[in-house]
Amino acid sequence: MGFRPGRFLLWVIALLPTAICSAEDAHQFVQQAVQTELARDRDDHSLWIYLETDRKGDRSVTQWVADARDGSLHRVLESNGQMVPEPEQRRKMDSYILDSWARSRQRKSQQNDDEQATELLNLLPQAFVWTREGEQGNCSLLHFKPNPQFRPPDLESRVFAAMEGEMAVDKEQHRIASLRGRLIHDVKIAGGLLGSLSAGGTFDVERRQTGPGVWQITETHVHIQGHALIFKTISEQEDDVKSEFRQLPGNTTMQQSEGELLAEKK
C-alpha cells in the first residue's frame, strides 16, 4: 500500500488513550487505557450514514457515506467542484455493489489499517510523556511530547514519536474531544537518501459523540510536507469534515445502504 502519514494518523488519533492522572502512574494508566480503547473498538459494531467533504491537495469530493454489515458505500455528489449527475451516482454505486473484488479490497484495506493502528496504539506508554494542563469546559487538557528514551522500531512509529501537542478529553465519559499536534523535527527516510518529512507539519482532529457510547471523528486536518529523491514533493494535505450522522440498523446490507443514500436529498 505504501507509507501514507495522514492515513495512519487518522486511525491512531481515533484510538489514543483518554487521560493521564499524574506523572507517577502515567505508564500504568496508559496501559489500561490502551486496553480499554481497543475493547471499546472491538465491541462497537454500529453502522452509520453521514455527509463528508474531503479535500486532498487540489482534489475534492462531497459525498454521502453509508455503512453496511460487509463494508461501506459512497454516493458522490460532487467531484473536484463538478456536480455528479444522479444517474451517474446510481451507476457507480450499482457497479461497486456488483464488484466483489473491489469490496474485498476495501475490507482488506480496512483490516490493514486496524492492525497498524493497534500496533501503534500499543506503543503509546513508551512513546510519549504526558502532563496535565488543566480543564476547559467539560474537558481535561493534556500535553504530550516525545519520550527521549523511546526507540521507534519502524518508519511509521518514528513519525508517530516525533510529534508534540495537546489533547482535550471529555471528563464525564473519558473520551477524546480533540487532538492537535505537530512534527517537532524532520523525519528522514533511509537517512535522508529516499526522502524526509519536514518539521512543522501539523494535524488537528475533532471528535464528538454520535450515539450512546459512540464517538467518531468529525474533522481531520493534516498538513505535512517533505521531499523524496530529487525534487519530488511528499505532500499529505487533507481537510476532511463529516456531519449529519445517523445510525443505521446493525444488519444493513449493501443494497439497503444504497437505498438510504438515495433517500438523502442533498
N, C-alpha and C positions, 0 to 999 in steps of 0.2 A: 504493500500500500504506500510505503514511503513515509518519511517523517513530516508531520503537519503539526507545528506547535500549537496553533489555535484549537485544533480538534481535540488533542489530548487534554488541553487546559479546560475545554468545555466539560468533559466528563469528570476530571479530578475536582474542579471547583464545585461541581454539583454534589460531591460526596465528602467535602472537607469536614473535620471534627467541629463540634459546636461550641466549645467554650474552654477556658483554662481557669482553674480555680486559684492556683498560686504557682510560683516557680518551683516549689519543693515537690508538689505532687503532679506537675505537668505531664511528665512522661507516662505515669500510670493512667492519668485521666485520658490522655490522647489514645493510649492503647485501648481503653474501654470504649471511648467514643468511636474509634475506628470500627470496632466490632458491632456497636450499636447501629452506626450508619449503614454498614453492609447488611445487617439483619433487616433493617427497615426497607432497604432497596430490594432485597430478596422477597420480602413479604408484600410489596406493593405491585399488584397486578392490574391496577386501574387503567382504563382506556379513556382517551380524551380527544376532543376536537378543538382546534384553535386556529386563529389567524396569525400568519407570520409574514414579516417583511425582512428580507435578508439581503444585505449589500456586502459584496466581496470585491474590493477594488472598483473597477468600472462596470461590474456586473451586478444586477439586482433582480430580485424576484419577490412578488407578493402572491401568497398562496394560502389556501386553507389546507390544513393537515388533519387527517383523522386516523386514529389508531385502530387496529383490528387485532384479533387474537393471534394472527400469524404475520404481523408486520404493520406497516402504515402506508397510507395512500395520500397523494398530493393532488390538489386541484389548483393548477397555476392560473391565476387571474391576470397577472402582468409580468412580462419578462423584459428586462432592460428598457423599461419605460414604454413598452408597447403592450396594449391590451391583447389578450389571447381570446379569440372568438370562442363562444361556448361550445360549438360543435368540435373544435379542436381540443378543448378541455376534456370533453367526454371521450374523444378518440384516444387521447393519451392515457387516461385512467383505464379504459377498457383494455388497451394494449398491455398495460402493466399487469393488470389482474390475470390476463391470459399467459403472461410470460413467466413461467415457473423458474427459469434461470435467473431472471432479474430479481425476483422475490427471494430466491435462495441467496443470491449475492448480498442483498440488503440484510438478511438475517446473519450471515457470516460477518459482515462489516460491523453490525451491532454487537455481536459476540466478541469480536476482537477489541472493540472499544471498551466493553465491560471488563475484559480481562486486563487490559492496560491500566484502566482506572483503578482496579483492585490492587494491582501490583504497586502503583504509585501511592495509593492510599495507605498501604501497609508500611511505607517509608516515613510517614509523617512524624512519628515520635522521634526519629533521629534527624530528620532533615531540617527542622525549624526550631527556633527558640521563640516561645510565645510569652507575651506580657499583657496584662490587663490595663486598659487606659481609661476606664470609666464607663458611664452609661449615657444613652441618648434615647429619650422616649422609652419605648418598650424593649430596647436593645442594649446589650452589653457590647462595648467596643474593645477589640483586641488588636494587638500589633504582632506581626510575625516577621522574623528575619532569619537568614540562613544560619544554620548551626556550623561553626567553623570546624567541628570535629567530624562532620558527616562526609563520607567519601562516596559520591554517586556511582552506581555500578554501570550505568549506560547513558547514552546521549539524552534520552527523554528525562531521566532523573537529574542530569546535570542542568538542563534548562529549568526544570521544576525547582531545584535547590538554589538557583541564582536569583530568586525573587524575594522582594520585601514589600510589605503593605499592611492593610488594615482589613478587619473583618467585623461585621455587625451581626450579633446573634440575638434572636428573639428570646427574651428571658423566660417567658412562660413555657414555651414549647421546646426551647433549646435547639432551634433550627436557624440555619444561616439566612439572613435577610439580604446581605450584600457582602461583596469581597472585591477589593481593589488592590492592585499590586503593579510592580514594575521590575524589569530586569536591572539589577544594580551593577552588573559588569558584563562585558562581552562574553559570549559563549562560542568558543571556536570548535569547528568540526575538523577532526584529524589535524589538530594543531594549527588550524587556520588554512591548511592547504586546500581543503574542499569547501570551506566557507565559514561564516560566523554569523551570529545573531547579535545585534548591537544593543549595548546598554541603553536604558531609557525607554525601551519598549514597554507598553502598558496593557493591562487587561482590567476590565470592570464588569462584574457580574451582579445582577439584581435578581432576587428570588422573592416569591410570595406564596402564601397558602392558596391552593386552588380547590381544595376539598378537605374533609376531615382527615387530619394526619398526613396530608399530601402537600409537599412543597415542590415547586417547579421553577426553573429558570425562566424569567420573563424578558430579561435583556442581557445581551452579551456584546461587549465591545473589546476587540482585540486588535492592537496596533503594534506589530513587531516587524522590524526590518533588518536586513543584513546583506551579505553578498555571498555568492557561490562561484567557485572557479574564477574566471576573469570577466568582470563587468556584468555578470548575470545577477539580477536582484532577487533576494529572498524576500517575499512580501506576504505577510499574514495580516491582511487588513479586512476586518469583518465587523459589521454592525448588524446585530440580529435582534429583532423585537417581536415578542409573542404576546397575544392578548385574546380576550373573549373566549377563555377556556370554558368548556362544557363537558361534563363527564358522560361517557357512553356506557352501555351495558357491557359487562365483562366478557360476554360470549359473542361480541360483534364480529361478523365475518367481513371479508374484504368487500363483498358485494353490498353489504349493509352500510359499510363505511362510505362507499360511493354514493349511496342514497342520501346519507347525512350531508355529504359535501355538496351535492346538487341542490339540497334544500336551502343552503345558505345563499342569500340574495346579493351579497356584495363581495 
